Amino acid sequence: MAYFSTDLTKSKLVLLYFLQTSGFVLHEESLLRIMLDNGWADYFGYAQSIAELLEGNLLAKDDASGAIGLTEAGRDALAAFEARLPQSSREAIDAFCERNRRRLRRDAQHEASYERVADDEYVATLRILEGDRAVLSLALSLVSREAAQSVCARWATAAEEVYGDILGRLSQG
């Protein structure tokens, strides 16, 4: 039975179902991009849904990294209301997660953020995670916000190569 009193209800169920199906904790930017690119939510519906799910403790967000994950209460809510999400929506999410499992894993393991520390200085923090443990953490001082954004945007695709280069250079004897 697919019944929604509002599009917001559907957006919340899609978010909960997606996070459960993906099996990963994802950064807010990645989650937003996936929801918008697939037409599963519009920006304002997404923003309101995330805010309400976080407020209701159905999702948890790591303030330092911006990573969002499903809580036990979120799993329980999804179990209670999953049947209200149309089968076609569930199948689309299942297929997306299957096709994009490697990318989702990479997005979950490669963190990138930046912050302004002075008038002309930004620090980009880049990390590679294995589970809850950082295997590499870099802090780069940059002269502009644009440079920091660019470094962070490229991190997801360059992280493994950078890690290999650093490890190779430092372990040469």
C-alpha positions as CSV (number, residue, x, y, z in Angstrom):
1,M,0.0,0.0,0.0
2,A,1.6,3.3,-1.1
3,Y,0.0,6.1,0.7
4,F,1.7,9.4,1.6
5,S,0.0,12.3,3.3
6,T,2.8,14.5,1.9
7,D,5.8,14.2,-0.4
8,L,7.9,14.8,2.7
9,T,6.8,11.5,4.2
10,K,7.9,9.7,1.0
11,S,11.2,11.6,1.0
12,K,11.9,10.5,4.6
13,L,11.1,6.9,3.8
14,V,13.3,7.0,0.7
15,L,16.2,8.4,2.8
16,L,15.8,5.7,5.5
17,Y,15.4,2.9,2.9
18,F,18.4,4.1,0.9
19,L,20.7,4.3,4.0
20,Q,19.7,0.9,5.1
21,T,20.1,-0.6,1.6
22,S,23.4,1.0,0.9
23,G,24.8,-0.2,4.3
24,F,27.1,2.8,4.5
25,V,27.3,6.0,6.5
26,L,27.5,8.7,3.8
27,H,28.6,12.3,3.8
28,E,25.7,14.8,3.6
29,E,26.9,16.1,0.2
30,S,27.1,12.6,-1.3
31,L,23.6,11.8,0.0
32,L,22.2,15.0,-1.3
33,R,23.7,14.4,-4.7
34,I,22.3,10.9,-4.9
35,M,18.8,11.9,-3.9
36,L,18.7,14.8,-6.4
37,D,20.4,13.0,-9.3
38,N,17.9,10.1,-9.0
39,G,14.9,12.3,-8.6
40,W,14.1,10.8,-5.2
41,A,13.9,14.2,-3.5
42,D,14.0,17.9,-4.3
43,Y,16.5,20.1,-2.4
44,F,14.0,21.6,0.0
45,G,12.2,18.3,0.7
46,Y,15.6,16.7,1.2
47,A,16.8,19.4,3.6
48,Q,13.6,19.3,5.6
49,S,13.5,15.5,5.7
50,I,17.1,15.3,6.9
51,A,16.5,17.9,9.6
52,E,13.4,16.2,10.9
53,L,15.0,12.7,10.8
54,L,18.0,14.0,12.7
55,E,15.8,15.8,15.2
56,G,13.7,12.6,15.7
57,N,17.0,10.6,16.2
58,L,16.1,8.4,13.3
59,L,19.4,9.5,11.7
60,A,22.7,10.4,13.4
61,K,25.2,12.9,12.0
62,D,28.9,13.2,12.8
63,D,29.4,16.9,13.2
64,A,33.1,16.7,12.4
65,S,32.8,14.9,9.1
66,G,29.2,15.5,8.1
67,A,28.6,11.8,7.8
68,I,25.0,10.6,8.2
69,G,23.9,7.1,9.2
70,L,20.8,5.2,10.2
71,T,20.1,4.8,13.9
72,E,18.4,1.8,15.6
73,A,15.3,3.9,15.9
74,G,15.5,4.7,12.2
75,R,15.7,1.0,11.4
76,D,12.7,0.4,13.6
77,A,10.7,3.2,11.9
78,L,11.6,1.9,8.5
79,A,10.5,-1.7,9.4
80,A,7.1,-0.3,10.5
81,F,6.5,1.8,7.4
82,E,8.5,0.3,4.6
83,A,5.4,-1.2,3.0
84,R,4.2,2.3,2.4
85,L,7.1,2.9,0.1
86,P,6.1,1.8,-3.4
87,Q,7.7,-1.4,-4.7
88,S,9.0,0.5,-7.7
89,S,10.9,3.0,-5.5
90,R,12.4,0.1,-3.5
91,E,13.5,-1.7,-6.6
92,A,15.1,1.5,-8.0
93,I,17.0,2.1,-4.8
94,D,18.1,-1.6,-4.7
95,A,19.3,-1.4,-8.3
96,F,21.2,1.8,-7.7
97,C,22.9,0.5,-4.6
98,E,23.9,-2.7,-6.4
99,R,25.3,-0.8,-9.5
100,N,27.1,1.8,-7.3
101,R,28.3,-0.3,-4.4
102,R,32.0,0.5,-5.1
103,R,31.4,4.2,-5.4
104,L,29.3,4.3,-2.2
105,R,32.0,2.5,-0.3
106,R,34.6,4.9,-1.6
107,D,32.4,7.9,-0.7
108,A,32.0,6.4,2.8
109,Q,35.8,5.8,3.3
110,H,37.2,9.1,1.9
111,E,36.4,12.2,3.9
112,A,37.2,15.7,2.8
113,S,36.3,19.0,4.5
114,Y,37.7,22.5,4.8
115,E,37.5,25.4,7.1
116,R,38.6,29.0,7.1
117,V,41.3,29.7,9.7
118,A,42.3,33.2,8.8
119,D,41.5,35.9,6.2
120,D,43.6,34.3,3.4
121,E,44.0,30.8,4.8
122,Y,41.9,27.7,4.6
123,V,42.7,24.2,5.9
124,A,41.5,21.2,3.9
125,T,41.3,18.0,6.0
126,L,41.5,14.8,4.0
127,R,41.1,11.3,5.5
128,I,40.9,7.7,4.4
129,L,38.9,5.5,6.8
130,E,38.8,1.8,7.4
131,G,35.9,1.3,9.7
132,D,36.1,3.9,12.5
133,R,39.9,4.2,12.1
134,A,41.7,6.8,10.0
135,V,44.6,5.1,8.1
136,L,45.6,8.5,6.6
137,S,44.8,12.0,7.7
138,L,46.2,15.1,6.0
139,A,45.7,18.8,6.8
140,L,46.6,21.1,3.9
141,S,46.9,24.9,4.3
142,L,45.6,26.7,1.3
143,V,45.3,30.3,0.2
144,S,41.7,30.4,-1.0
145,R,38.3,28.9,-0.5
146,E,38.3,27.9,-4.2
147,A,41.6,26.0,-3.8
148,A,40.2,24.2,-0.7
149,Q,37.0,23.3,-2.5
150,S,39.0,22.0,-5.4
151,V,41.2,19.8,-3.3
152,C,38.2,18.4,-1.4
153,A,36.3,17.7,-4.6
154,R,39.3,15.8,-6.1
155,W,40.0,13.8,-2.9
156,A,37.5,11.0,-3.6
157,T,39.2,10.0,-6.8
158,A,42.8,10.7,-5.8
159,A,42.8,9.4,-2.2
160,E,44.1,5.8,-3.0
161,E,46.8,7.1,-5.3
162,V,48.0,9.7,-2.8
163,Y,48.0,7.1,0.0
164,G,50.0,4.7,-2.2
165,D,52.5,7.5,-3.2
166,I,53.1,8.5,0.5
167,L,53.4,5.0,1.7
168,G,55.8,4.0,-1.1
169,R,58.0,7.1,-0.6
170,L,58.2,6.8,3.2
171,S,58.7,3.0,3.3
172,Q,61.6,2.9,0.8
173,G,64.7,2.0,2.5
